[in-house]
Amino acid sequence: MSASGQEQPIASTPWKPEMLPDAPEELLCSRLDRLGEGLGKVVYASQHWVVKRERSASAIIALILIWKVLRKVAHVLPRRLGDRMLRRPSKMIRLARVLIQPFVLAVPKSIWLMTHAGELWRVHRTRDRRGARLARTRLAGTSLVPERVEFPPTRVRVNGWPGWLVVSEATERAEQTLNQRIAALAGRGRWDQVEEWLERLLDLRQAGWRRGLFSMDPHLKNFGVIGDRVVLLDTGGLTRKWSEIEQRLSFQQAAEEPHAQLGLQRVLASRPDIAERFNARWKDVVNQSVVLRNWPER
């Protein structure tokens, strides 16, 4: 959709981001804060812009090994420490990654590729690259994703390791993740607004289907809030393959509590009525017949 709320047609040629003669000034005037991290990247931000550092293959494999171990031992760690580490990356996980990565580097990559961790790395890399390509060709320039600008390679300072990065593009910074916005509203008892933002998420998903894209991972942490709109932050789950879409829709329809799959179980624990309404609304919208009705090529 455009800034006016009207959905834009799919462009016949790929949209190109604005090319600036220089990087935005606020990227250069101070060190950028570490905003967050995922399996494949670390994100740094100024007040209005975000830049990313891509992780190396060895760093990703090290993190995969850590997650695999944590999932096996989380239930025996004291005071739900394992569960907290799994829900949100911590300094302990970063330290563990630093300690394990030299071991990963010491083992030939060809051997890692034959392991389950190597298989997970290949799947992640393939999906991440595919999602980025689909977002560039079908979402860029719309209000469904943050604005992106390009500029000549520029050195910027960041807090923490490695202290600096060379970047050539920046993305509009979201005010919050959708997960954070809904948790904040719920904490203030603004339940009508919670339901309003959840409905906006469903509107965004349908707008994506009309552009021939389906997100395989609809967790609220993968979406952001800019003004009064929901935007897709993590494009790694985007696909156009109907075999994947049908499998995912079948799984989601079978889930009794879709709100739990989206990370809303704790937030809506005190309002089972809202959870019930949302689950019913989700199943009414996120199903094969509705996706097909919105899909442009079908």
The 8 nearest C-alpha neighbors of each residue, nearest first, counted from 0:
[[6, 1, 5, 7, 142, 4, 141, 143],
 [0, 2, 5, 4, 3, 142, 6, 141],
 [1, 3, 4, 142, 0, 5, 141, 6],
 [4, 2, 1, 5, 0, 6, 142, 7],
 [3, 5, 1, 2, 0, 6, 142, 7],
 [6, 4, 0, 1, 3, 7, 2, 142],
 [0, 5, 7, 1, 4, 8, 206, 141],
 [6, 8, 0, 1, 5, 9, 141, 10],
 [9, 7, 10, 6, 210, 0, 11, 209],
 [8, 10, 210, 11, 137, 7, 138, 12],
 [9, 11, 12, 8, 13, 14, 137, 136],
 [10, 12, 9, 13, 14, 8, 136, 137],
 [11, 13, 10, 14, 136, 9, 15, 137],
 [14, 12, 136, 15, 10, 11, 135, 137],
 [15, 13, 139, 140, 12, 16, 136, 10],
 [14, 16, 13, 17, 139, 140, 135, 18],
 [17, 15, 148, 147, 18, 149, 14, 140],
 [16, 18, 148, 149, 19, 15, 147, 150],
 [19, 17, 149, 150, 148, 16, 20, 15],
 [18, 20, 150, 21, 149, 17, 22, 148],
 [19, 21, 150, 18, 151, 22, 149, 23],
 [22, 20, 19, 150, 23, 151, 24, 153],
 [21, 23, 150, 24, 19, 153, 26, 20],
 [24, 22, 25, 26, 21, 27, 19, 48],
 [25, 23, 26, 27, 22, 28, 21, 29],
 [24, 26, 28, 27, 23, 45, 29, 46],
 [27, 25, 24, 23, 28, 45, 155, 29],
 [28, 26, 25, 24, 29, 155, 156, 23],
 [27, 29, 25, 26, 24, 30, 155, 156],
 [30, 28, 27, 31, 26, 156, 25, 45],
 [29, 31, 157, 156, 158, 32, 28, 155],
 [32, 30, 157, 44, 45, 43, 158, 156],
 [33, 31, 43, 44, 158, 34, 157, 30],
 [32, 34, 43, 35, 42, 158, 44, 31],
 [35, 33, 43, 42, 32, 44, 36, 41],
 [36, 34, 42, 33, 41, 37, 43, 88],
 [37, 35, 41, 42, 40, 38, 34, 88],
 [36, 38, 40, 39, 41, 35, 42, 88],
 [37, 39, 40, 59, 36, 62, 54, 63],
 [40, 38, 54, 37, 53, 59, 41, 55],
 [39, 41, 53, 54, 37, 52, 36, 38],
 [40, 42, 36, 52, 51, 35, 37, 53],
 [41, 43, 51, 35, 34, 36, 50, 33],
 [44, 42, 33, 34, 32, 50, 31, 49],
 [43, 45, 49, 31, 32, 48, 34, 50],
 [44, 46, 48, 31, 47, 26, 25, 49],
 [45, 47, 48, 44, 172, 25, 49, 26],
 [48, 46, 172, 45, 171, 49, 44, 173],
 [49, 47, 172, 171, 45, 170, 44, 169],
 [48, 50, 44, 170, 169, 172, 43, 171],
 [51, 49, 169, 43, 42, 44, 170, 48],
 [50, 52, 42, 41, 43, 53, 40, 49],
 [53, 51, 41, 40, 42, 54, 50, 164],
 [54, 52, 40, 39, 51, 41, 55, 42],
 [53, 55, 40, 39, 58, 52, 59, 56],
 [54, 56, 58, 57, 59, 53, 39, 60],
 [55, 57, 59, 58, 60, 54, 120, 39],
 [58, 56, 60, 55, 59, 103, 61, 100],
 [59, 57, 61, 55, 56, 60, 100, 54],
 [58, 60, 62, 56, 61, 57, 38, 63],
 [59, 61, 63, 57, 62, 58, 56, 116],
 [62, 60, 58, 64, 59, 63, 100, 96],
 [61, 63, 65, 59, 64, 60, 96, 66],
 [62, 64, 60, 66, 65, 61, 67, 59],
 [63, 65, 67, 61, 62, 66, 60, 68],
 [66, 64, 62, 68, 63, 67, 69, 61],
 [67, 65, 69, 63, 68, 64, 70, 62],
 [68, 66, 64, 70, 65, 69, 63, 71],
 [67, 69, 65, 71, 66, 70, 64, 72],
 [70, 68, 66, 72, 73, 71, 67, 65],
 [69, 71, 67, 73, 68, 72, 66, 85],
 [70, 72, 68, 69, 73, 67, 74, 66],
 [71, 73, 69, 74, 75, 70, 68, 76],
 [74, 72, 81, 69, 70, 76, 75, 82],
 [73, 75, 72, 76, 81, 79, 71, 82],
 [76, 74, 72, 73, 77, 81, 79, 71],
 [75, 77, 73, 74, 81, 80, 79, 72],
 [76, 78, 79, 80, 75, 81, 74, 73],
 [79, 77, 80, 76, 81, 82, 75, 83],
 [80, 78, 82, 81, 77, 76, 83, 74],
 [81, 79, 83, 78, 82, 76, 77, 84],
 [80, 82, 73, 84, 83, 79, 76, 85],
 [81, 83, 85, 79, 84, 80, 73, 86],
 [84, 82, 86, 80, 85, 81, 87, 79],
 [83, 85, 81, 82, 87, 86, 88, 80],
 [86, 84, 82, 83, 87, 81, 88, 69],
 [87, 85, 83, 84, 82, 88, 81, 89],
 [86, 88, 84, 85, 89, 83, 82, 36],
 [89, 87, 84, 92, 85, 86, 90, 36],
 [90, 88, 91, 92, 84, 87, 93, 94],
 [89, 91, 93, 92, 94, 88, 95, 84],
 [90, 92, 94, 89, 93, 95, 88, 84],
 [91, 93, 95, 89, 94, 90, 96, 88],
 [94, 92, 90, 96, 91, 95, 97, 89],
 [95, 93, 91, 97, 92, 96, 90, 98],
 [94, 96, 92, 98, 93, 97, 99, 91],
 [95, 97, 93, 99, 94, 98, 61, 100],
 [98, 96, 94, 95, 100, 99, 93, 101],
 [97, 99, 95, 96, 100, 94, 101, 102],
 [100, 98, 96, 102, 97, 101, 61, 95],
 [99, 101, 103, 102, 61, 97, 96, 98],
 [102, 100, 104, 103, 99, 105, 98, 97],
 [101, 103, 105, 100, 104, 99, 106, 98],
 [104, 102, 100, 101, 105, 106, 57, 99],
 [103, 105, 101, 102, 106, 100, 57, 107],
 [106, 104, 102, 103, 101, 107, 100, 108],
 [105, 107, 104, 103, 108, 102, 110, 111],
 [108, 106, 109, 110, 105, 111, 104, 103],
 [107, 109, 111, 110, 112, 106, 104, 103],
 [108, 110, 112, 107, 111, 113, 106, 117],
 [111, 109, 108, 112, 113, 107, 106, 114],
 [110, 112, 108, 117, 114, 113, 109, 107],
 [111, 113, 117, 109, 110, 114, 118, 108],
 [112, 114, 111, 110, 117, 109, 115, 118],
 [115, 113, 117, 111, 116, 112, 118, 110],
 [114, 116, 118, 117, 119, 113, 112, 111],
 [117, 115, 119, 114, 118, 63, 60, 120],
 [116, 118, 112, 120, 111, 114, 115, 119],
 [117, 119, 115, 121, 120, 116, 112, 122],
 [118, 120, 122, 116, 117, 121, 123, 115],
 [119, 121, 117, 123, 118, 122, 124, 116],
 [122, 120, 124, 118, 123, 119, 125, 117],
 [123, 121, 119, 125, 120, 124, 126, 118],
 [122, 124, 120, 126, 121, 125, 127, 119],
 [125, 123, 121, 127, 122, 126, 120, 128],
 [124, 126, 122, 128, 123, 127, 121, 129],
 [127, 125, 129, 123, 128, 235, 124, 130],
 [126, 128, 235, 124, 130, 129, 125, 123],
 [129, 127, 131, 125, 130, 126, 124, 132],
 [128, 130, 126, 132, 127, 131, 125, 133],
 [129, 131, 235, 237, 234, 133, 127, 132],
 [130, 132, 134, 128, 129, 133, 234, 127],
 [133, 131, 135, 129, 130, 134, 128, 136],
 [134, 132, 130, 136, 135, 131, 137, 129],
 [133, 135, 138, 131, 137, 132, 136, 139],
 [136, 134, 139, 132, 133, 137, 138, 131],
 [135, 137, 13, 133, 134, 138, 132, 139],
 [138, 136, 134, 133, 135, 139, 9, 210],
 [139, 137, 134, 141, 135, 136, 140, 143],
 [140, 138, 135, 141, 134, 137, 14, 136],
 [139, 141, 14, 138, 142, 146, 16, 15],
 [142, 140, 143, 139, 138, 0, 1, 144],
 [141, 143, 0, 1, 144, 2, 145, 140],
 [142, 144, 230, 141, 231, 0, 138, 203],
 [145, 143, 230, 231, 142, 141, 146, 138],
 [146, 144, 171, 170, 147, 230, 142, 143],
 [145, 147, 171, 170, 144, 148, 140, 139],
 [146, 148, 170, 169, 16, 171, 145, 149],
 [149, 147, 17, 16, 169, 168, 18, 170],
 [148, 150, 168, 18, 167, 19, 17, 16],
 [149, 151, 19, 167, 18, 22, 21, 168],
 [150, 152, 167, 153, 21, 20, 149, 22],
 [153, 151, 167, 166, 165, 150, 154, 168],
 [154, 152, 165, 166, 151, 167, 155, 22],
 [153, 155, 165, 164, 166, 163, 156, 152],
 [156, 154, 164, 163, 27, 165, 153, 26],
 [155, 157, 163, 30, 162, 31, 164, 154],
 [158, 156, 31, 30, 162, 163, 32, 159],
 [159, 157, 32, 162, 30, 31, 33, 160],
 [158, 160, 162, 161, 157, 33, 32, 163],
 [161, 159, 162, 158, 157, 163, 164, 33],
 [160, 162, 163, 159, 164, 157, 158, 156],
 [163, 161, 160, 157, 159, 156, 158, 164],
 [164, 162, 156, 157, 155, 161, 154, 165],
 [165, 163, 155, 154, 166, 156, 157, 162],
 [164, 166, 154, 153, 152, 155, 167, 163],
 [167, 165, 152, 153, 168, 164, 154, 50],
 [166, 168, 152, 150, 151, 149, 153, 165],
 [169, 167, 149, 148, 166, 150, 170, 50],
 [168, 170, 50, 49, 148, 147, 48, 149],
 [171, 169, 147, 49, 48, 146, 172, 145],
 [170, 172, 48, 146, 145, 47, 147, 49],
 [173, 171, 48, 47, 49, 170, 174, 145],
 [174, 172, 225, 175, 224, 223, 171, 176],
 [173, 175, 224, 225, 172, 176, 223, 226],
 [176, 174, 173, 224, 223, 179, 180, 177],
 [175, 177, 223, 179, 178, 220, 222, 224],
 [178, 176, 223, 180, 219, 179, 222, 224],
 [177, 179, 219, 220, 176, 181, 180, 182],
 [180, 178, 182, 176, 177, 181, 175, 183],
 [181, 179, 177, 183, 182, 178, 175, 184],
 [180, 182, 184, 183, 178, 179, 193, 185],
 [181, 183, 185, 179, 180, 184, 266, 186],
 [184, 182, 186, 180, 181, 185, 179, 187],
 [185, 183, 181, 189, 187, 186, 182, 180],
 [184, 186, 188, 182, 187, 183, 189, 190],
 [185, 187, 183, 184, 188, 182, 189, 266],
 [188, 186, 184, 185, 189, 183, 190, 182],
 [187, 189, 185, 186, 190, 184, 191, 183],
 [190, 188, 184, 187, 192, 191, 185, 193],
 [189, 191, 193, 192, 188, 185, 194, 184],
 [190, 192, 194, 193, 189, 195, 188, 196],
 [191, 193, 195, 190, 194, 189, 196, 184],
 [194, 192, 190, 196, 191, 195, 181, 184],
 [193, 195, 197, 191, 192, 196, 198, 190],
 [194, 196, 192, 198, 193, 197, 191, 199],
 [197, 195, 199, 198, 193, 194, 192, 200],
 [198, 196, 200, 194, 199, 195, 193, 201],
 [197, 199, 201, 195, 200, 196, 194, 202],
 [200, 198, 202, 196, 197, 201, 203, 195],
 [201, 199, 197, 203, 198, 202, 229, 204],
 [200, 202, 204, 198, 199, 203, 205, 197],
 [201, 203, 199, 205, 200, 204, 206, 198],
 [204, 202, 206, 200, 201, 205, 199, 207],
 [203, 205, 207, 201, 206, 202, 200, 208],
 [204, 206, 208, 202, 207, 203, 201, 209],
 [205, 207, 203, 209, 204, 208, 202, 210],
 [208, 206, 204, 210, 205, 212, 209, 203],
 [209, 207, 211, 205, 212, 210, 206, 294],
 [210, 208, 293, 294, 206, 207, 211, 295],
 [209, 211, 207, 208, 212, 9, 137, 295],
 [210, 212, 208, 209, 294, 295, 239, 207],
 [213, 211, 208, 207, 239, 210, 238, 237],
 [212, 214, 238, 237, 208, 215, 239, 207],
 [215, 213, 237, 236, 216, 217, 238, 212],
 [214, 216, 236, 237, 217, 213, 247, 238],
 [215, 217, 236, 214, 218, 221, 237, 235],
 [216, 218, 219, 261, 214, 215, 221, 222],
 [219, 217, 261, 220, 216, 221, 262, 260],
 [218, 220, 178, 221, 177, 222, 261, 217],
 [219, 221, 178, 222, 218, 176, 177, 223],
 [222, 220, 233, 219, 232, 218, 231, 217],
 [223, 221, 231, 232, 177, 219, 220, 230],
 [224, 222, 176, 177, 230, 173, 229, 175],
 [223, 225, 229, 175, 173, 174, 177, 228],
 [226, 224, 173, 228, 174, 227, 229, 223],
 [225, 227, 228, 224, 174, 229, 173, 223],
 [226, 228, 225, 229, 224, 196, 199, 230],
 [227, 229, 225, 226, 224, 230, 199, 142],
 [228, 230, 224, 223, 200, 225, 199, 222],
 [231, 229, 144, 143, 223, 222, 224, 232],
 [230, 232, 222, 144, 233, 223, 143, 221],
 [231, 233, 222, 221, 223, 230, 234, 144],
 [234, 232, 221, 235, 231, 222, 236, 130],
 [233, 235, 130, 236, 237, 131, 232, 134],
 [236, 234, 127, 130, 126, 233, 237, 131],
 [235, 237, 215, 214, 234, 216, 130, 238],
 [238, 236, 214, 130, 213, 234, 235, 215],
 [237, 239, 213, 240, 212, 214, 236, 130],
 [238, 240, 212, 241, 213, 211, 237, 244],
 [241, 239, 243, 242, 238, 244, 245, 213],
 [240, 242, 244, 243, 245, 239, 246, 238],
 [241, 243, 245, 240, 244, 246, 247, 239],
 [244, 242, 246, 241, 240, 245, 247, 238],
 [243, 245, 241, 247, 246, 242, 248, 240],
 [246, 244, 248, 242, 247, 243, 241, 249],
 [245, 247, 249, 243, 244, 248, 242, 250],
 [246, 248, 250, 244, 249, 245, 243, 251],
 [249, 247, 251, 245, 250, 246, 286, 252],
 [248, 250, 246, 252, 247, 251, 245, 253],
 [249, 251, 247, 253, 248, 252, 246, 254],
 [252, 250, 248, 254, 253, 249, 247, 257],
 [251, 253, 249, 254, 250, 248, 282, 286],
 [252, 254, 250, 251, 249, 255, 248, 256],
 [255, 253, 251, 252, 256, 257, 250, 260],
 [254, 256, 253, 257, 252, 278, 251, 258],
 [255, 257, 258, 254, 259, 278, 260, 274],
 [258, 256, 260, 259, 278, 254, 255, 261],
 [257, 259, 263, 261, 256, 260, 278, 264],
 [258, 260, 264, 262, 263, 261, 257, 256],
 [261, 259, 257, 258, 262, 218, 256, 263],
 [260, 262, 218, 258, 259, 263, 219, 217],
 [261, 263, 259, 260, 264, 218, 258, 219],
 [264, 262, 258, 266, 259, 265, 261, 267],
 [263, 265, 259, 267, 266, 262, 268, 258],
 [266, 264, 268, 267, 263, 262, 269, 259],
 [267, 265, 263, 264, 268, 182, 185, 269],
 [266, 268, 270, 269, 265, 264, 263, 274],
 [269, 267, 265, 270, 266, 264, 271, 274],
 [268, 270, 267, 271, 266, 265, 272, 273],
 [271, 269, 267, 272, 273, 268, 274, 266],
 [270, 272, 274, 273, 275, 269, 268, 267],
 [271, 273, 275, 270, 274, 276, 277, 267],
 [274, 272, 276, 275, 271, 270, 277, 267],
 [273, 275, 271, 277, 272, 276, 278, 267],
 [276, 274, 272, 278, 273, 277, 271, 279],
 [277, 275, 273, 279, 278, 274, 280, 272],
 [276, 278, 280, 274, 279, 275, 281, 273],
 [279, 277, 281, 275, 280, 276, 257, 274],
 [280, 278, 276, 282, 277, 281, 283, 275],
 [279, 281, 277, 283, 278, 282, 276, 284],
 [282, 280, 278, 284, 283, 279, 285, 277],
 [281, 283, 279, 285, 284, 280, 278, 252],
 [282, 284, 280, 281, 285, 279, 286, 289],
 [285, 283, 281, 282, 286, 289, 280, 201],
 [286, 284, 282, 281, 283, 289, 290, 287],
 [287, 285, 289, 288, 284, 248, 290, 282],
 [286, 288, 290, 289, 291, 248, 285, 245],
 [287, 289, 291, 290, 286, 292, 285, 284],
 [290, 288, 292, 291, 287, 286, 284, 293],
 [289, 291, 287, 293, 292, 288, 294, 286],
 [292, 290, 294, 288, 293, 289, 287, 297],
 [291, 293, 289, 290, 294, 288, 297, 295],
 [292, 294, 209, 290, 291, 208, 295, 289],
 [293, 295, 291, 209, 208, 211, 297, 292],
 [296, 294, 297, 209, 211, 293, 210, 208],
 [295, 297, 294, 211, 291, 293, 209, 210],
 [296, 294, 295, 291, 292, 293, 211, 290]]
